[in-house]
Amino acid sequence: MKIRRRQIRELAWILTPLFLVGCSYLFPSKEDKKFTPKDLNLPEIKYRADLEVLGDKSQKTYFKSVPELLKPDTSAPVSTNALRYRADADLRLLRKALKNRGYFNGKVDYTLDYSGPEKVVKFIIEPGDVYKIEGVDIDMTGADDIPIMPEKARKVIGINNGAKVHLDEVVVSVPRLHRYFVCHGYPDVEIEEPIGKINDAKKSVLLIYKIHLKGKKKYGSLTITGNKTISESYIRNRFHIKKDEFYDQSELDKSRRALLDSEIFSSALISHKSVDDHADITVDLKEAPPRRVAAGIRYGTQEGSWGKVIVAT
């Protein structure tokens, strides 16, 4: 009896890992995350997926790029249940895609025909009316020139009244807006996630940007750390900034690039600390190892590089 129990335990140790791996295919939620059916020699079912758009077909190409089941490199599922699970996941992606392109009342569903040897999934989209931009509202605090800054912000955002809603364009406008302000004297700017207020009667969306500028800053002191063998004057000459001039991130980026292009430094990190209406600059350097010695010492390196939208109704 003792021998039999030991044999059972040993067999369990062997079979348990295989069983757990197989579970990733028995339960669709785990399927295709790390393995494919071919990895475990599991059978694949044949399937075909298609997508039909009823009504406005202007975004059909975009919609067809969304479902995973329509992508040519997607591995085949091992069961009809797994296929249904994937179709449900793609359905959620398509609903997001509809809102992304301004179809807030759009409908999407799918049919699954598993009567034949080849299962057929068909997604059906009814986009409905596309919503358009009603306006861009700027809620701004901390600017020294409040009367003109909101209008400048609208130009940087680049979303015009009457344009079709593309939420991805709203998302990318935030870093663009941030870049504008840090290059025009506002290094501490914070921009909240844009809010879209939907007007179903007008089929329109009002975009609201909340921007906290936190005051315009001038250059303060320039502190250099990490330089061991390179003279500080050489480093300072790479910074074409003057104390009491307005902060401009693009100028600091040029200085950093000049330091790295010299091949003397392998990394150059530039940061700031705001004190009242000034921004003190700190440059933290790491010198590169010497690459060759000729008529004097030459240094060099190849390392280093500068390196959501809420919809409310």
Secondary structure, 3 states (H helix, E strand, C coil): CHHHHHHHHHHHHHHHHHHHHHHHHHCHHHCCCCCCHHHHCCCCCEEEEEEEECCCCCCHHHHHCCCHHHCCCCCCCCCHHHHHHHHHHHHHHHHHHHHHCCCCCCEEEEEEECCCCEEEEEEEEECCCCCEEEEEEEEEECCCCCCCHHHHHHHHHCCCCCCECCHHHHHHHHHHHHHHHHCCCCCCCEECCCEEEEECCCCEEEEEEEEECCCCCEEEEEEEECCCCCCHHHHHCCCCCCCCCECCHHHHHHHHHHHHHCCCEEEEEEEEEEECCEEEEEEEEEECCEEEECCCEEECCCCCCCCCCEEEC
